[in-house]
Amino acid sequence: MRELTKKELELIGGGWETGGIVVTGGDDGDWGDWGDWGDWGDDYGDDTVDGGGGGGGDSPPPPPDPCDNQTEAEQEKDEAIDIANDINAQNPVDPVTGAALEQGALIYRDPVTGAIERTPVASGTPGNVSVTAPAGVGADDIVGFVHTHPTAPSTGNPTLDAQLAAADRYPSPGDWDQMDALVAGGADPNALTFYIIDAAGQMREYDYTDKAIYDVPATDLMGQTGTPPPLPPAMDLTAATCPA
C-alpha cells in the first residue's frame, strides 16, 4: 500500500471551513505628515508496462513525481505562488470608487495531516484585508501570509505617489504588527513568512526573522528620512516545484 500524495489528501479533505483566527494585512496609512490619504499605506501508478514480443521486458520506471517528496519550505512557496497567480487573475476594485481592493490568503500547516495548505483568497477594502483561518487552525499552525498592496489613489503629488508606490513593495508597519500578534499567539518566528504583492503584480518574500531589517519607519521605506532597506528580488511566479 502506498502513501497518499499531498494532492490526493487535498481531494479527500475537500472544502473550507470558516472560523479560527483572523489575520489582517494592509497599508496602515502611517506615511508621515502628508495628509490623510487613507488606509493604503499522479503520483505515478505502481504498474509497469510489459515489453512487446521478443522478451523486451519491463519498461524503465517513470521519473519521480516532484510532488511526492517536497520539503515544507517548497510546499509553502508553491502555495504562495498559487495564491499570487490567483490574485493577479482577479484584481477586484471598489464598485463605487474604482479603487483596487486588497486581497490575501493564509498558508498553514494542517494540524491533522501536517500538510502545508492555503486558504481561499479573500478580498478586503482599498486599505486592508482580513483573512480568517479554517476552524481548528491556530496561530501556531500559520507559516505564511500573502497579501497585496495595490495602487493607492493619487495624492496629486507625483513625487509622493512614487514614494508611496516604492514603500508598498515592503510590509507596512501595521503588517509587522500582525506578524508580532501571530508570534505572540504561538506562531514559530523561524518559520513565519510575509509575501507582499505590489501594484505591478510582483511578489516578494520577507521572513519574520528579518524583521529588524524591514520594520523601519514608513518614511524610511519611502526614502524620505532614510535609505530604504534592500529590496528582495521578485519571485518567479512560474517556478512552482509542484504546480497546482
N, C-alpha and C positions, 0 to 999 in steps of 0.2 A: 504494500500500500504506500503510495507516495503522499508527501505533504501537499496541502493545498497551497497554491500560489497566492500572492497578495491580491491579484486581480480576482481570483475565484472567491477569496474571502470577502472582497467588496461586494461581489454579486450576491453572495449568500446573505451578508448583513443587510444590504439594501436600505434605502430610505434615510431620512434625517429626523431626529427628534430635536425639539427646541427646549430651552431651559438652560440651567447651568449658569456659568459666569458670563459676564459681558465685558468685552474689551472695546474701547473707543479710541480711534485714531483721528488725527486732524491737525490742521494748522491752527494753533490757538490764537493767532492774531497778535501775539506779542512781538511786534517788529519795530519797536521804538516809537518815538513821538512823531508819527506820520499821519495822524488822523485815524478815524475809525473806518477801516476798510473791510471789517467783518472777520469772521472766523475762517479765514482761508488758510491764513498764515503762510502561449499557449504552450504556456508550458507545453513542450512537445510531447507527443504520446510515447508510451513505453514500447510500442510495437516497432519492429524493424521490417523492412521490405525485403522479401525473398528475392534473390537474384534470378535471372532468367535461366534458360536452358544452358547446359554446358558447365554446370557447377559453379556459377558465378558467386554463390554465397550471399551473405547478408550485405546490404549497403552500409557504408560507414554511418555512425550515429550522427544525428543533426548537431549543429553547434549549440552551445549552451544558451539559454534564454537569459538576457541581461536582467530580466525582471525577477529571476529566481533568487539571486544572491546579492541583492542590493544592500549596501550599508544604510544605516539610519540617516546619515547625512545626505546620501544620494537620494533616498526617498523624499526627504524634506525639500531638497532643491527641485526635484521633479514636480512635487506638489505646488511649490511656489511658481514654477514656470507655467504649470497648468492654470493656476489662478490668474497669472498675468495675461495669458492669452485669452482666457475667458473675459477678463475685464476689458482688454483692448478691443475686443469684438463688440462691446456694448456701448461704452461712453454715454451714459444717460445724462440728460440735462433737466433742470428745473422747468416744468411746463409753463411757469409764469414769467420767470426772469431770463430763462435760457442759459443760466449759469450751469457749468458742469458739476455733477454730483460726485462726491467722494464715494469710493467703493472699497470693499475689503473682505478678507476671509482669514480664518484661523487655521493653523496647521497644528495637529496634536497627535499624541501617542495614544492609541486606543487603549483604555485601561483594562480591557479584557483580552484582546488579541496581541497587544503590543505593536501592532502595525501603525505606520505613520499615515494619517488620514487628513482630510481637509473638510472645512465646512463649505456650503454653497456661498457664492458671492452675495454680499449684502450691499445695498445702496443706502446712502445717508442723505446728507444735505450738502450744499456747496462748501461747507466748512468742516464737517466731520462725518464719521461713520462709526456705528456701533455694531459689533458682531457678537452674537450670542453663541456660546459653546453648546454642543449637544448635551442632553441630560446625562449625568454621570461623569462628565469630563470636568476636572478641576484645574486650578491654576498649575498644579504640579505636572499635569499632562500636556500643557501647551509648550510647543517648541518654536513656533513661528507666527508672525503676524504680518500679513501682506495688506497694504492699502495704498490708495492713490493720493497724490497731491495735484489735482487738476489745475488748470489755468484759473487764476483769480480774476475777477472783473478789474478792468483798468482803473488805476488811481488818477489817471490824467497826467501823470508824470512818467514819461518813458524811462527815465533813469531808475526811478523807484520800481516800476513794473519789472524791469530787467533784474534788479536786485532781489525782488520777491521770487521771481522765477528761478533764480540761482539758488536761493535758500530752500525752495521746495524740492530740491533734489536730495535733501537731507531729512532725517527725522526732525520734527519740531520739538521745542522744549516740552510741550504738552504730550507728545508721543513718548518721550522718555519717562514722563510721569506715569504713563500707563504701564510701561515695562517695569518700572520700580514697583508698582502695585502688584503686578504678576509675581515678581520675585518675592515680595513680602508675603504673598499668598501661597508660596511653595514652589514656584517655577524654578527650574535649575538655571542659575545665571550663566553657567558654562555651556548651556545648550539652547539658549533663547536668542532668536534672530529676528531682526526687523527686515522687511523687504519693502522698499519705497518705490512706487511707480510715479514718475514725474509726468508733466504735461505732454511730453513727447512720446509717452508710452514706454520709456526705458526704465528698467528695474535695477535697483542696486541693493546690495546686501550689507546689513550692519549688525554685527554681533554685539550682544549686550556687554560682553567683556571689553569692548572698545568704547564704552560709554564715555570714559574720561576724554577721549579724543573728540567726540562728536556732540556731546551735550554741553554746548557753549551758548553764550547769549545769541539771540536771534540776529542782533546787529552784526555779530561776527560772521554768521552764516551768510549774511547779505553783503559782507565786505565793507561795511560802513565804519566799524570801530576796531576791526582787527582782520587778520588774514583768515579766510575760511579754512576749515580742516581739509586734508587731502580728499579728493573725491574718488570713491571706489569706481572701478570700471563698470560699465553697464553689463548686465548678464546677457548671455546669448539665449534668447527665448526659443531657439530651435534645437538646443543642445540637451534635451532631456535624455537621461540614461534609459528610461523605460517610458516612452511616450504614452499618454493616457489614451 
